[in-house]
Amino acid sequence: MAKKRKQKEEEEVEIKLPEFDDEAFMKEETRAAWSSFIAIGYGLICGAISFGVFAITGGMWQLAMAVGAVLIFGIAGLFYLFKIDFHALNWKNYVGSGVFYALTWLIVFIILINPPFYDNQPPVIKRHAQYVEDNHGIYESMNDTNGLVIPYGHNVSVVVIITDNGKVTNIKFEVTHDNTPIAATLTKVSNNKYNYSDFDYSRFHGYIYDFTFPAGSPAGMYEYVITVKDDSRHTTKVEGSFDIETLS
C-alpha cells in the first residue's frame, strides 16, 4: 500500500522550467553588440593615431605600436561615455572587445603605413652598369663604372635597374664630356638585350633604363649623375664615368 502511495506521489510531481527573461537577454546581447561596435570604431581612430606617430617620428614603428597598446585602456572610458554598464559585462565581452580593437587597429595601421598613403623609402637602384657592344653586336658588361677606359668606335650603354615601393616620377640623367654638359635622356628598355642572368626581367619589366653613346662619340672623359625621384619626393643618386680613348 505504501509503495503504491509513493508511486502516485512521484507521478504527481510537476517539472517546472525556469522562466526565460526576454528583457534581460536582450539587454545583455545589446550591451555586448555595443561594446564590439565601440571597440571597432575606437580601433579605427587609434590606428590613425598610431600612423600619425609613425609618420611624425620618421618610421619609429615600436613607438607607434606602444601608443596603440596604451590607447586600448581608453575603451573603458568610451563604455562610460555611451552609458554601458562596465560591471555588467562578463569576461567574454572584455576579451571580445580587446580582440576587435587589436585587429582593427592593426589592419588600419598596416594599410596606412604603406603606399599609396605613406612611403618613407627612397627608390632603389638595384643595378648600375656600363655595357660595351663588341664587333658582333653583343653587349658585354664592364667590371667598373668609374673611369673605365673604352676603345674608340664602340657603342657604350649606361644601364640602371630602378625599383620603388611607390611610383618613380622623375629620372634625371646629367652628362658632361670633358666638363662640358651634353644632352642625354635615359629611356625604358623594351627588351632584355643586356642578358641579365641574375635579374628577373619579367617581374621588373619597365624598370630598366639605358642610354647609349653611339660608336664614333668624341674621345675624352664622360661623367654622369643619375637622380631618381618617386612620388613621395624621395631621391636616390648614383654617379659614374668612363673614358673613350683617343684614336691613335
N, C-alpha and C positions, 0 to 999 in steps of 0.2 A: 504493500500500500504506500509506504514511504517512498519507495522507488518510483512509483507512478506519479506521486505528487512532485518530486524533484524534476522529473522529466517534463511535466506540464509547466513548471515554473521556468525552465530553460527555454521552452518553446515560446513563452510569453515575453521574453526579454527582447526589447527593441534595440537595434543598432542605430545610433544617431551619429551622422557625419557632421563635422564642424561646419558652421555656416560660412560660406565664401563671402569675403568682404570685397565687393567690387570697387568701392570707393578707395579703400586703402591700396588695392592692387594698382589702380590707375594712377594714384599719386606716386607710388614707387616707380612705376615704369616711366612716367612723365619726368620725374626727378632724374632718373638715370639717363634718359634721352637728352635732357637739357645739359646735364654735366658733360656728355660726349660732344654735343654741339659747341659748347663753350670751350672745351679743350681744343677742338679742331680750329675754331676761329682764333683762339689765342696762339695756337701754334703757327698759323699763317703770319700773324703780326710779329711774333718773336723770331721767326725765320727771316723776315725782312730786317729786323733789328740786328740780328747776328751778321747778316750780309753787310749792313752798314758799317759795323765794327770791322769786318774783314776788309772792306774797301778802304776805310779811313786809315787803318794800320798797315796798309800795303800788303795784305795777304797773310796776316797772322791768324791762321785758322784755329790754333789752340785757344787763343783768347776769345774768338768768336764762339767756339763750342762751349767754353766756360760760361760765357754770358747766357747762352741758351740753356745751360744746365741750371744756372741760378734763377732764371726767369720762371722756371716751372713752378716755383713756390707762389707765384702770383695767381695761380689758379684758385687758391682758397679765397683770395680777395674778390675775385670775379664771382665765385659762388655766393659770397655775402652780398655783393652788389646786385645780383639777379635774384636775391631772396631765396636761394636754395639752402635748405637746412643741411648744413655740412655734417652735423652729427647723425642725421638720419641716413646718410649714405653708408653702405657696407663696404667691406674690403674689395669686393669685385668692382664697385664703382670707382674706388680710388685707383686701383690698378688699371682699369679700362681708360680712365681719363688720362693717366700718365702715359699710357701706350699711344693713345690717339694724339696727344700733344707731341710726343717724341717723334713719331712717324711723320706728322705734318710738318713739324719744324725742320726735320732732316731733309725731306723732299724739297721744300721751298728753298732751303739754304743751298742745296746742291744745284738746283736749277739756276739760282741767281748768280752763283759764282762762276758760271760757265757762259761762253758765248751763246746767244748774242747779247746777253745782259751785262757781262763783265769779262774782261780779258786783261790780265796783268803779265802776259808772256809776250816777249818780242818775237818777230819772225825768226826762223832758224834757217841758216844757210847750211844745208846738210852736206853739200859738197861744192868745192870751188876748184876748178881745174883749167889747165890750158892744153889744148889739143893742136897738134900739127898734122896736116894732111900730107901723106907721103906721095910718091910718084904713081901709086896705084889707086889713089882716091880713098885710102883708108886713114882714118884719124887715129893717131896714137897719142896717149896721154903722156904729158911731161911730168917728171917727178918733182918739179919745183914750180912755184908760181911767183917767185921774186928774182928778177934779174937773169932769167934764163936766156942764154944766147941761142938764137934760132937762125939757121941758114936762110939766106935771102932766096925769095922765089917760091915760098910755100904759103898756103893758107894757114892762118893761125886763129884758132877759135878760143874765146874765153867763155867758159860754161859754169853755170851755177844751178844748184838744185835748191829751191826755196819752199819751205813749208811753214804753215802758221795755223794756230787753232781758231783763228777768225778769218779775216779776209785781207789779202795783200792788196793795197790800194795804189802803191806807187813804187816803182823801181827806177832809181836814178843811176845812170852809167856815165861817169865823168872820166874822160880820157885826155891825156896830154902826150904829145910827141916832141921829145926834146924840149920839155917845159912849155910847149905851145898847145893850148886846148884845141881839140878836134871834135867834130860832131860824131856821136855814136849812140845807138839805142839797142838795148837788149830786147830780144823778141822770143816768144814761146817756140819751143822746138816741136815740130809736128810729128817727128818720128825719132826713134832712138838710134840715131846714126852714130852715136858715140859708144854703143855697145857696152853699157854698164853691166858688169857681171854681178855686182853686189847691190843692185838697185832695182826695186820692184817698180818698173816704169808704168805698168798698168794701174797701179794704185795711186801714183802721184802724177798721172798724166796732166800736162798743162802747167806743171810747176818747174819744168826745166827751161831755162832761158840761156840764150847764147848770142854772141856777136862774133862775126868772122872778119878778120883783117885779111883782105884778099892778097893773093900772090902778087908781088910787084909793089907792095906798100913800101914807102920810103924806108931806108935803113935808119937805125937810131933807136933810142930808148923810148919805150912806150910804158907809161904808168897810168893806172886807173884806180878809181874808187867806186864800189857798188854800194848804194844805200837803199835798203828795203824798208818800207813803212807799211804798217797794217791799219785797219780801220779804227784802232784804239790809239793811234799815233805813236806806237812803239816803233823804234827803229833799230836796225842792225846794219853794221858796215863790215866790209871786207876789202882789202887792198891787194894789188898785185902789180907785177911789172914783167916785161920781157924786152930783150934787146935783139933786134934784127941786124945781123952783122952786115957790114958794108960789102958790096960786091967787089971782089978782087979782080 
